[in-house]
Amino acid sequence: MAPFSQEKIDKYIEKSYFKEKPAIAIKFANDWLRRKTYFCNRCHNSNQQEFVEFECARCETICVYCRHCINMGRMSSCTGLLLWNGPIPNFSKKHVFNWEGSFTPLQQKASEELKGSIIQKRNHLLHAVTGAGKTEILFPAVYHCLKEGLRVCVATPRTDVVLELFPRFQKVFPNTIFHAYYGNAPKQSGLAQLVLATTHQLYRFENTFDVVIVDEADAFPYTFDKTLQKAVIKVKKDDAPIALVTATPSAEILYKVKKEGWGYSFIPKRYHGYPLPVPRYEPLWFYEKQINKGRLPKKLIKWVEERLKRDEPFLIFFPTIGLMEKATPLFRNLHENIVSVHAEDPKRKEKVLKLRKGEVPGLLTTTILERGITIKNLQVAVVGAESKIFTSSALIQISGRVGRNANFPKGDIVFFHHGITVEMDAARMEITRLNKKGMALV
């Protein structure tokens, strides 16, 4: 839905300020069958199984829409996409940089390397452990871009990361026109020079940004959805650099960085100098059967009671929403304010905020909170760590929620399991390896 009246749109089209193209492009094979193939100009999906033909009341013919980006609102073959074709806006070069922090030598080096790559218009990977201060490292590079009058996008696969980053960027760049885009985000006025968005929201842009930074670049669904990766390419200008930021780069990302000669920065230790908390294993035999029968395993009860006694905020990760919802009332027997949260929860923003403010003692959650949440003195447990949903990278990210604050650099991270998996061992081995690398730099 365009933020303009139809009268203004028609006027802008007449003046060639807008150009229009169909939401769904239709091509015919050059053979006697004349088979149709479809292409979505919004999300660049070309999977023919994700296009649906239907009788359209608007044009009274057979139309087609793309199921892949239907959650952004249905666009069919008889509707059009508007692209700005008018004067290129001149963005401000006067910005306030309201950050008084200081960098460790490793952070300073990474910050300069990232800025150097952006100046050279070269792609860059910032590979830094959880809690290394990756967001702060971005600030000088973003400030440099804003001073040059460039338009910057910081994208991330998770809404929760957007919600975590938005106030931090807003504080550092207080006089910059800055928008945050995510599902059901409030309307924002003005033409934003700095945009923070989920990767799904990038479908709305094309050839727009001078610099694109993808935070948590290994996170689901970005790594599994090729259209989201295409969206990052689609939104940037032809010569614009891309910077990927992650604690757990995939083998595919590392291969691409090496093959294409990207800039690369690596930080194997946290900003406060303490090692990453190493997860411990605790067997929790037949936990699912016990929860289904209305009982919490004794070890789990003991762990929660210990947190409550010490007044320590906690997260407990579950492999499925169903199991978590069955467990929620059982946890409320331990404390009435324990709540659960998942991706479709309309109150998830408020619940996380309550945990941060100390209004709830702990949250039960799915993997949606494996990243992008920083709460001091947080303790973490994973129930069913052997489940397939908990990959080694997910377990590393979950472990990384613990010990992030300099005043509380230690904490408990426990993998409750019904059998140790390769992924669990891989996560613990990688954390141990990074700690050794970090210690070697002391």
TAURNOR-V61886 format. One record per backbone hydrogen bond with DSSP energy under -0.5 kcal/mol. NH is the residue of the N-H (numbers start at 1). CO is the residue of the C=O. Records with the same first field share a line. If there is no record, write none. Layout:
NH = CO / CO
This chain:
9 = 5
10 = 6
11 = 7
12 = 8
13 = 9
14 = 10
15 = 11
16 = 13
17 = 12
18 = 12
19 = 83
21 = 81
23 = 76 / 79
25 = 23 / 39
27 = 37
29 = 35
31 = 29
34 = 31
37 = 27
39 = 25
40 = 45
41 = 23 / 39
42 = 23
44 = 40
48 = 46
50 = 47
51 = 48
52 = 65
54 = 63
56 = 54 / 61
60 = 56
63 = 54 / 61
65 = 52
66 = 75
67 = 50 / 65
68 = 50
70 = 67
72 = 69
73 = 70
77 = 64
79 = 76
81 = 21
83 = 19
85 = 17
86 = 17
91 = 89 / 149
95 = 93
98 = 96 / 172
99 = 97
108 = 104
109 = 105
110 = 106
111 = 107
112 = 108
113 = 109
114 = 110
115 = 111
116 = 112
117 = 113
118 = 114
119 = 115
120 = 116
121 = 118
122 = 117
124 = 242
125 = 263
126 = 124 / 244
127 = 125 / 265
128 = 126 / 246
129 = 267
132 = 129
137 = 133
138 = 134 / 135
139 = 135 / 136
140 = 136
141 = 137
142 = 138
143 = 139
144 = 140
145 = 141
146 = 142
147 = 143
148 = 144
149 = 146
150 = 145
152 = 150 / 193
153 = 211
154 = 195
155 = 153 / 213
156 = 197
157 = 215
162 = 158
163 = 159
164 = 160
165 = 161
166 = 162
167 = 163
168 = 164
169 = 165
170 = 166
171 = 167
172 = 168
173 = 169
174 = 171
176 = 173
178 = 176
179 = 194
181 = 196
185 = 182
192 = 190
193 = 177
194 = 177
195 = 152
196 = 179
197 = 154
198 = 181
199 = 156
201 = 198
202 = 198 / 199
203 = 200
204 = 201
205 = 202
207 = 234
208 = 235
209 = 235
210 = 151
211 = 151
212 = 241
213 = 153
214 = 243
215 = 155 / 213
216 = 245
217 = 214 / 245
219 = 216
222 = 219
223 = 219
224 = 221
225 = 221
226 = 224
228 = 225
229 = 225
230 = 226
231 = 227
232 = 228
233 = 229
234 = 230
235 = 231
236 = 232 / 233
237 = 209
240 = 237
241 = 210
243 = 212
244 = 124
245 = 214
246 = 126
254 = 250
255 = 251
256 = 252
257 = 253
258 = 254
259 = 255
260 = 256
261 = 257
262 = 257
263 = 123
265 = 125
267 = 127
270 = 274
271 = 131
273 = 270
279 = 277
280 = 413
282 = 415
284 = 417
287 = 284
290 = 286
291 = 287
292 = 288
293 = 289
294 = 291
295 = 290
301 = 297
302 = 298
303 = 299
304 = 300
305 = 301
306 = 302
307 = 303
308 = 304
309 = 305
310 = 306
311 = 307 / 308
312 = 307
313 = 311
314 = 361
315 = 379
316 = 363
317 = 381
318 = 365
319 = 383
324 = 320
325 = 321
326 = 322
327 = 323
328 = 324
329 = 325
330 = 327
331 = 327
332 = 328
333 = 329 / 330
334 = 331
335 = 331
338 = 335
339 = 362
341 = 364
345 = 342
346 = 344
348 = 345
351 = 347
352 = 348
353 = 349
354 = 350
355 = 351
356 = 352
357 = 353
358 = 354 / 355
359 = 354
360 = 354
363 = 314
364 = 339
365 = 316
366 = 341
369 = 366
370 = 367
378 = 375
379 = 313
380 = 412
381 = 315
382 = 414
383 = 317 / 381
384 = 382 / 416
385 = 382 / 416
387 = 384
390 = 387
391 = 389
395 = 391
396 = 392
397 = 393
398 = 394
399 = 395
400 = 396
401 = 398
402 = 399
403 = 378
404 = 401
405 = 408
408 = 405
409 = 406
414 = 380
415 = 280
416 = 382 / 414
417 = 282
425 = 421
426 = 422
427 = 423
428 = 424
429 = 425
430 = 426
431 = 427
432 = 428
433 = 429
434 = 430
435 = 431
436 = 432
437 = 433
438 = 434
439 = 435
440 = 436
441 = 437 / 438
442 = 439
